[in-house]
Amino acid sequence: MNHRTRRKTKGGSCSAIQCSPTQLGGYRPTKRNLHYLKLWKQGKSIGFTMTSSLKAKGLIPRANGKKRVSIKYRKN
């Protein structure tokens, strides 16, 4: 499945294909991810790159408040 074929509607659901709950999650955090997640929850600085990495993996909320796993980290 190519990410360019997906079309989103206003509600955030996929119109071109059906999105199953397993597509929206499924990333297992590593020890390193859990370490930085713990630091982030304590309010400590973890850096811009690690913050965006945790967002892409669905471990912390994005700007809109939703935790969504990016295509790269989804289980196939």
C-alpha positions as a Markdown table, in Angstrom:
| # | Residue | x | y | z |
|---|---|---|---|---|
| 1 | Met | 0.0 | 0.0 | 0.0 |
| 2 | Asn | 1.4 | 3.3 | -1.0 |
| 3 | His | 0.9 | 6.2 | 1.4 |
| 4 | Arg | 0.1 | 8.5 | -1.5 |
| 5 | Thr | -3.1 | 6.6 | -2.4 |
| 6 | Arg | -4.6 | 7.3 | 1.0 |
| 7 | Arg | -7.1 | 10.2 | 1.0 |
| 8 | Lys | -8.3 | 11.6 | 4.3 |
| 9 | Thr | -11.7 | 13.1 | 4.8 |
| 10 | Lys | -12.6 | 15.9 | 7.2 |
| 11 | Gly | -13.1 | 13.5 | 10.1 |
| 12 | Gly | -9.7 | 12.0 | 9.8 |
| 13 | Ser | -10.9 | 8.7 | 8.5 |
| 14 | Cys | -9.5 | 7.1 | 5.3 |
| 15 | Ser | -11.9 | 7.3 | 2.4 |
| 16 | Ala | -9.8 | 5.4 | -0.2 |
| 17 | Ile | -9.2 | 2.4 | 2.0 |
| 18 | Gln | -10.5 | 1.1 | 5.3 |
| 19 | Cys | -8.3 | 1.8 | 8.3 |
| 20 | Ser | -8.2 | -1.0 | 10.8 |
| 21 | Pro | -7.2 | -0.4 | 14.4 |
| 22 | Thr | -4.0 | -2.4 | 13.9 |
| 23 | Gln | -2.8 | 0.0 | 11.3 |
| 24 | Leu | -3.1 | 2.9 | 13.7 |
| 25 | Gly | -0.8 | 1.3 | 16.3 |
| 26 | Gly | 1.5 | -1.7 | 16.8 |
| 27 | Tyr | 4.8 | -0.1 | 17.6 |
| 28 | Arg | 6.8 | -1.7 | 20.4 |
| 29 | Pro | 9.0 | 0.9 | 22.2 |
| 30 | Thr | 12.6 | 0.0 | 22.7 |
| 31 | Lys | 14.5 | 0.5 | 26.0 |
| 32 | Arg | 15.9 | 3.7 | 24.6 |
| 33 | Asn | 12.4 | 5.0 | 23.7 |
| 34 | Leu | 11.1 | 4.2 | 27.1 |
| 35 | His | 14.0 | 6.0 | 28.8 |
| 36 | Tyr | 13.4 | 9.2 | 26.8 |
| 37 | Leu | 9.6 | 8.8 | 27.3 |
| 38 | Lys | 10.2 | 8.7 | 31.1 |
| 39 | Leu | 12.4 | 11.9 | 30.9 |
| 40 | Trp | 9.8 | 13.7 | 28.7 |
| 41 | Lys | 7.0 | 12.8 | 31.3 |
| 42 | Gln | 9.2 | 14.3 | 34.0 |
| 43 | Gly | 9.3 | 17.5 | 32.1 |
| 44 | Lys | 13.0 | 17.3 | 31.3 |
| 45 | Ser | 14.5 | 18.4 | 27.9 |
| 46 | Ile | 15.1 | 15.5 | 25.5 |
| 47 | Gly | 15.8 | 17.5 | 22.4 |
| 48 | Phe | 13.8 | 18.3 | 19.3 |
| 49 | Thr | 14.8 | 15.2 | 17.3 |
| 50 | Met | 13.9 | 12.7 | 20.0 |
| 51 | Thr | 10.6 | 14.5 | 20.7 |
| 52 | Ser | 9.6 | 14.3 | 17.1 |
| 53 | Ser | 10.7 | 10.6 | 17.0 |
| 54 | Leu | 8.5 | 9.8 | 19.9 |
| 55 | Lys | 5.6 | 11.6 | 18.2 |
| 56 | Ala | 6.1 | 9.6 | 15.0 |
| 57 | Lys | 6.1 | 6.3 | 17.0 |
| 58 | Gly | 2.8 | 7.3 | 18.7 |
| 59 | Leu | 4.2 | 7.4 | 22.2 |
| 60 | Ile | 3.5 | 11.1 | 22.9 |
| 61 | Pro | 0.7 | 13.2 | 21.5 |
| 62 | Arg | 1.1 | 15.4 | 18.4 |
| 63 | Ala | 0.1 | 19.0 | 18.2 |
| 64 | Asn | -3.5 | 18.2 | 17.6 |
| 65 | Gly | -3.6 | 16.0 | 20.8 |
| 66 | Lys | -3.8 | 12.6 | 19.1 |
| 67 | Lys | -1.3 | 9.8 | 19.3 |
| 68 | Arg | -0.9 | 8.5 | 15.8 |
| 69 | Val | 1.8 | 6.1 | 14.6 |
| 70 | Ser | 3.4 | 7.2 | 11.3 |
| 71 | Ile | 3.5 | 4.9 | 8.3 |
| 72 | Lys | 7.2 | 4.0 | 8.9 |
| 73 | Tyr | 6.5 | 2.4 | 12.3 |
| 74 | Arg | 3.3 | 0.6 | 11.6 |
| 75 | Lys | 3.2 | -3.1 | 11.6 |
| 76 | Asn | 2.4 | -4.6 | 8.2 |
